[in-house]
Amino acid sequence: MIKLLRMAVFLLVLSAEIYLVVVLGDNFRAFNHFSYFTVLSNVFAAVVALLGVFSPVSAQIRGAAVLYMGTTGIVYWLLLRGIDVQTPAYANWVLHTVVPILVVVEWLLAPEKTRRWWIWLSFPLAYLVYTLVRGPIVDWYPYPFMDPRQNGYGAVLLTCLFVAVVFGVLALAVSWAGNKLAQKRSMSLSYD
């Protein structure tokens, strides 16, 4: 069941990415496309899921994928739902809702103990720096809440602090859930 779930994650992300390229056609811009946290986190989760079909993947790597996908879903539903981010409906639904839910469910069904959850936060921080440095150079930002041209850097800072808190709380939750559920599972296996 877990391997089927992982394969479903991979195939859904692959289908959404192919769909995006086909539907956007000449409007597809690879550099901008791969500058969305949603795309990067989905591709990362898809690769982790596919690898997990064939061999064990480090709990730290899996936990990072769960964190990034969970945050993708939450940020979309809290900050981006209803805003036109120019993502066709199928890809939008798969990348922002379906895959985040499946990745979290997979973690809850096959939990693992993790340590050093704070390391997971290095990628979102690097992404933020990349976006804020690249944005003025190319005059494009992937998300309205990261675009200082509309409301200034103060508004961007406040929103990014909110997202950072979401990341921190989710990182703790992913690690805690993995540790508790893995411990509970190992205890029940030892009684069998």
VOPAGU-2260 file (C-alpha; in pm, 1 decimal, decimal comma):
REM VOPAGU-2260
SITE   aa  ch    i         X         Y         Z
SITE  MET   A    0       0,0       0,0       0,0
SITE  ILE   A    1     277,7     246,4      91,3
SITE  LYS   A    2     462,6     177,3    -233,1
SITE  LEU   A    3     142,6     235,6    -431,6
SITE  LEU   A    4      88,3     564,1    -250,7
SITE  ARG   A    5     445,4     670,1    -327,9
SITE  MET   A    6     405,6     575,6    -692,9
SITE  ALA   A    7      79,7     772,0    -705,6
SITE  VAL   A    8     260,8    1080,5    -571,5
SITE  PHE   A    9     528,6    1047,1    -837,6
SITE  LEU   A   10     280,8     991,9   -1121,5
SITE  LEU   A   11      53,3    1276,7   -1011,7
SITE  VAL   A   12     340,1    1525,9    -998,3
SITE  LEU   A   13     472,3    1401,6   -1332,8
SITE  SER   A   14     127,8    1434,3   -1490,6
SITE  ALA   A   15      77,6    1785,4   -1349,2
SITE  GLU   A   16     417,5    1899,8   -1472,7
SITE  ILE   A   17     360,3    1756,9   -1821,5
SITE  TYR   A   18      13,8    1912,4   -1823,4
SITE  LEU   A   19     160,7    2252,2   -1733,2
SITE  VAL   A   20     418,3    2238,8   -2011,8
SITE  VAL   A   21     157,8    2133,1   -2270,1
SITE  VAL   A   22    -115,7    2376,8   -2164,7
SITE  LEU   A   23     116,1    2676,0   -2124,1
SITE  GLY   A   24     287,1    2601,5   -2456,6
SITE  ASP   A   25     488,9    2903,2   -2570,9
SITE  ASN   A   26     411,5    3079,6   -2241,2
SITE  PHE   A   27     606,1    2817,5   -2044,0
SITE  ARG   A   28     921,6    2974,7   -1898,3
SITE  ALA   A   29    1143,4    2709,9   -1738,1
SITE  PHE   A   30    1345,5    2951,1   -1521,7
SITE  ASN   A   31    1031,9    3109,1   -1379,9
SITE  HIS   A   32     853,2    2774,9   -1352,0
SITE  PHE   A   33    1129,6    2626,6   -1140,8
SITE  SER   A   34    1133,8    2938,9    -925,6
SITE  TYR   A   35     803,2    2845,0    -761,7
SITE  PHE   A   36     839,3    2681,1    -421,3
SITE  THR   A   37     534,9    2471,2    -512,5
SITE  VAL   A   38     710,0    2324,7    -815,5
SITE  LEU   A   39    1039,9    2265,8    -634,5
SITE  SER   A   40     872,6    2100,0    -335,1
SITE  ASN   A   41     652,1    1881,7    -556,5
SITE  VAL   A   42     942,2    1768,5    -773,9
SITE  PHE   A   43    1148,0    1695,6    -460,9
SITE  ALA   A   44     860,0    1498,7    -305,3
SITE  ALA   A   45     804,5    1308,4    -631,6
SITE  VAL   A   46    1170,7    1205,9    -651,1
SITE  VAL   A   47    1171,7    1103,5    -283,4
SITE  ALA   A   48     850,9     904,3    -337,1
SITE  LEU   A   49     984,7     730,0    -646,3
SITE  LEU   A   50    1309,9     639,9    -471,7
SITE  GLY   A   51    1103,9     509,5    -178,9
SITE  VAL   A   52     926,4     265,1    -410,0
SITE  PHE   A   53    1254,7      86,2    -479,8
SITE  SER   A   54    1464,5     132,7    -166,3
SITE  PRO   A   55    1456,9     296,2     176,6
SITE  VAL   A   56    1499,1     673,6     183,2
SITE  SER   A   57    1649,5     855,1     479,7
SITE  ALA   A   58    1392,3     965,8     737,6
SITE  GLN   A   59    1550,5    1312,3     730,1
SITE  ILE   A   60    1492,2    1339,6     353,8
SITE  ARG   A   61    1135,7    1207,0     380,2
SITE  GLY   A   62    1062,1    1443,3     667,5
SITE  ALA   A   63    1186,0    1737,7     462,4
SITE  ALA   A   64     956,1    1638,8     174,4
SITE  VAL   A   65     660,9    1616,8     414,4
SITE  LEU   A   66     741,7    1958,8     559,9
SITE  TYR   A   67     773,8    2126,7     220,7
SITE  MET   A   68     457,6    1968,5      84,8
SITE  GLY   A   69     257,7    2037,4     400,8
SITE  THR   A   70     365,5    2399,7     389,6
SITE  THR   A   71     285,5    2419,5      18,2
SITE  GLY   A   72     -70,2    2309,8      86,9
SITE  ILE   A   73    -120,7    2532,2     389,6
SITE  VAL   A   74      29,2    2845,4     232,2
SITE  TYR   A   75    -179,6    2791,4     -79,7
SITE  TRP   A   76    -502,9    2757,1     117,7
SITE  LEU   A   77    -423,4    3050,0     350,9
SITE  LEU   A   78    -254,4    3299,0     115,7
SITE  LEU   A   79    -294,4    3202,9    -249,8
SITE  ARG   A   80    -632,8    3036,5    -301,3
SITE  GLY   A   81    -837,7    3255,4    -528,3
SITE  ILE   A   82    -532,5    3445,1    -656,1
SITE  ASP   A   83    -444,4    3386,4   -1019,8
SITE  VAL   A   84     -94,9    3236,2   -1013,8
SITE  GLN   A   85    -143,7    3132,0   -1374,9
SITE  THR   A   86    -154,0    2761,7   -1301,3
SITE  PRO   A   87    -411,6    2561,1   -1498,9
SITE  ALA   A   88    -682,1    2404,6   -1280,5
SITE  TYR   A   89    -568,4    2038,8   -1293,8
SITE  ALA   A   90    -206,5    2118,3   -1207,6
SITE  ASN   A   91    -316,1    2368,6    -943,5
SITE  TRP   A   92    -535,6    2111,0    -768,7
SITE  VAL   A   93    -276,6    1832,0    -788,5
SITE  LEU   A   94      28,1    2037,7    -682,2
SITE  HIS   A   95    -138,0    2246,2    -409,3
SITE  THR   A   96    -389,6    2003,9    -260,5
SITE  VAL   A   97    -380,4    1638,6    -368,4
SITE  VAL   A   98      -5,8    1571,4    -348,3
SITE  PRO   A   99      44,6    1761,5     -19,2
SITE  ILE   A  100    -231,9    1552,6     138,1
SITE  LEU   A  101     -93,8    1225,1      -1,3
SITE  VAL   A  102     261,1    1300,7     117,5
SITE  VAL   A  103     139,3    1379,0     469,6
SITE  VAL   A  104     -78,7    1065,5     474,5
SITE  GLU   A  105     217,2     855,5     356,5
SITE  TRP   A  106     426,3     993,9     645,1
SITE  LEU   A  107     153,8     912,5     896,3
SITE  LEU   A  108     116,7     557,7     760,4
SITE  ALA   A  109     492,6     492,2     747,2
SITE  PRO   A  110     638,5     719,5    1016,2
SITE  GLU   A  111    1004,8     734,6    1104,1
SITE  LYS   A  112    1207,4     889,8    1381,0
SITE  THR   A  113    1390,6    1206,5    1284,4
SITE  ARG   A  114    1643,6    1435,3    1443,4
SITE  ARG   A  115    1762,8    1786,3    1365,9
SITE  TRP   A  116    1432,7    1902,1    1214,3
SITE  TRP   A  117    1568,8    2259,0    1203,6
SITE  ILE   A  118    1797,8    2156,8     915,9
SITE  TRP   A  119    1483,5    2124,4     703,9
SITE  LEU   A  120    1438,9    2500,9     734,8
SITE  SER   A  121    1759,0    2575,0     540,5
SITE  PHE   A  122    1594,3    2512,3     201,7
SITE  PRO   A  123    1299,7    2752,6     254,4
SITE  LEU   A  124    1544,5    3015,4     381,1
SITE  ALA   A  125    1768,2    2969,6      75,5
SITE  TYR   A  126    1456,8    2986,5    -142,9
SITE  LEU   A  127    1351,8    3316,1      17,7
SITE  VAL   A  128    1695,7    3469,5     -37,8
SITE  TYR   A  129    1702,9    3342,1    -397,5
SITE  THR   A  130    1358,4    3486,3    -469,6
SITE  LEU   A  131    1426,2    3826,1    -315,5
SITE  VAL   A  132    1762,4    3857,6    -494,7
SITE  ARG   A  133    1635,9    3728,3    -829,9
SITE  GLY   A  134    1307,3    3922,6    -826,1
SITE  PRO   A  135    1444,5    4272,6    -887,5
SITE  ILE   A  136    1695,2    4139,8   -1142,3
SITE  VAL   A  137    1432,2    3974,0   -1363,5
SITE  ASP   A  138    1140,6    4197,1   -1252,4
SITE  TRP   A  139     931,4    3893,6   -1159,0
SITE  TYR   A  140     827,2    3729,4    -831,5
SITE  PRO   A  141     661,7    3386,8    -810,3
SITE  TYR   A  142     406,0    3484,5    -545,3
SITE  PRO   A  143     223,3    3812,1    -480,5
SITE  PHE   A  144     305,4    3802,6    -108,2
SITE  MET   A  145     679,5    3800,1    -194,5
SITE  ASP   A  146     655,1    4093,7    -436,0
SITE  PRO   A  147     770,4    4417,6    -268,6
SITE  ARG   A  148     660,3    4629,1    -566,5
SITE  GLN   A  149     299,4    4620,9    -447,7
SITE  ASN   A  150     316,4    4688,8     -73,6
SITE  GLY   A  151     686,9    4730,4       2,2
SITE  TYR   A  152     943,0    4519,4     181,7
SITE  GLY   A  153     770,1    4564,9     517,9
SITE  ALA   A  154     464,0    4371,7     399,2
SITE  VAL   A  155     688,6    4106,7     242,7
SITE  LEU   A  156     879,9    4075,0     569,6
SITE  LEU   A  157     562,5    4034,1     775,4
SITE  THR   A  158     419,8    3771,3     541,6
SITE  CYS   A  159     751,2    3586,4     525,6
SITE  LEU   A  160     769,0    3588,3     906,4
SITE  PHE   A  161     420,8    3433,8     913,3
SITE  VAL   A  162     530,5    3168,0     663,1
SITE  ALA   A  163     849,3    3108,9     867,5
SITE  VAL   A  164     637,0    3044,3    1176,9
SITE  VAL   A  165     424,4    2800,6     973,3
SITE  PHE   A  166     742,7    2626,3     857,6
SITE  GLY   A  167     880,7    2607,7    1211,8
SITE  VAL   A  168     559,3    2476,1    1365,5
SITE  LEU   A  169     512,7    2223,8    1085,5
SITE  ALA   A  170     874,3    2108,3    1110,1
SITE  LEU   A  171     823,6    2039,0    1478,4
SITE  ALA   A  172     491,0    1867,0    1406,5
SITE  VAL   A  173     637,4    1645,7    1131,9
SITE  SER   A  174     928,6    1542,9    1352,3
SITE  TRP   A  175     710,7    1491,9    1660,6
SITE  ALA   A  176     450,9    1287,5    1470,0
SITE  GLY   A  177     718,4    1076,4    1303,7
SITE  ASN   A  178     892,5    1008,7    1634,0
SITE  LYS   A  179     574,8     931,0    1830,5
SITE  LEU   A  180     409,6     718,9    1563,4
SITE  ALA   A  181     730,8     527,4    1486,5
SITE  GLN   A  182     779,6     458,5    1857,1
SITE  LYS   A  183     418,6     343,2    1892,0
SITE  ARG   A  184     450,6     121,0    1584,5
SITE  SER   A  185     774,1     -39,5    1707,3
SITE  MET   A  186     613,3    -103,6    2049,1
SITE  SER   A  187     310,9    -271,3    1888,5
SITE  LEU   A  188     538,6    -482,2    1666,4
SITE  SER   A  189     736,8    -597,5    1971,8
SITE  TYR   A  190     413,8    -718,7    2135,5
SITE  ASP   A  191     315,9    -925,1    1831,2
